[in-house]
Amino acid sequence: ECVSGCVCPEGLFEDGRGGCVEEKDCPCIHNNLWYSPGQKITVDCNTCTCQKGLWTCTEDVCYGTCTIYGSGHYITFDGKFYDFDGSCEYVATQDFCGDKNSGGSFSIITENVPCGTTGVTCSKAIKMFLGVSNDKLKLEDKDYKEIQRDIGDDVHYWNRTVGLYLVIEASNGVMLIWDKKTTVFIKLTPDYKGKVCGLCGNFDDKSNNDFTTRSGLQDTNALIFGNSWKQSSMCPDVTEEIKPCDVKPHRKSWAEKECSIILSEVFEICRSKVYPIPFYEACVHDACSCDSGGDCECFCSAVAAYAQECTKAQACVFWRTPDICPIFCDYYN
């Protein structure tokens, strides 16, 4: 029985663009984009090459990154995006976990305080403990200081400034990148896979178990999970999710208008690679919540977080302009 339609001659393959090609010339697809044979893309720290319609990738194990930014937004090492507005000190990540508590080499604590009058919180300071001698660094007020440093340290560290960021790099494979405001990136070498715990999750390539509490139980509720990692029992538990646009409805239309840049053609190259809606919603959340000054800083940090994820996905977006979150390069040079 004949069936109407177009088919390729025997020995040739449809190329997805209406043509027929030999197998060696078959293109590959990634994030809804077509790539010709021989073209390369970068996925995390690996390079993938298009060959006969399939991707062939290197198998290097990559650094894990946890992001904390704005008004209580977290992206775990395994890519889980959630919000938690607690006002206390919390374990962001550490390798003092479970039965292996005695063998840890670092702990990173985020100190969260209210920002604005709606009840949301943001990271005011970061504390970093290194090695068994517990060297202690504190990042606060756009600078860092050594609180304690012992002779004969077993973990060494270096600091440097890269553009807007202060970078602390330790010899045990821990790196902390701070924008001197409310955004921090924590990077770990693959050696820590499955060996860490805290608000940044357990870095085991499975996001569905990231909400593991301090007692080792898995939960589905971000508030129960977050409360378990507070450092002081004197801090009150967070009992409800704060919706700042409901508290300050007059700010909502302004927030949505400003944050729409994430959904605009400016970020068109990125949207197929990094899903924008969680970042847009986080931006609106932050723009509504920053009602005690710093409105633009909250908005800019939220958009910058999406731009950072785009850059990781090989979609570099030049979104800053003289009118939108400008950076005065001469000041930093």
Summary of the structure (lengths in Angstrom):
residues: 333
radius of gyration: 22.9
end to end distance: 73.5
largest distance: 85.4
contacts: 993
relative contact order: 0.13
helix: 25%
strand: 30%
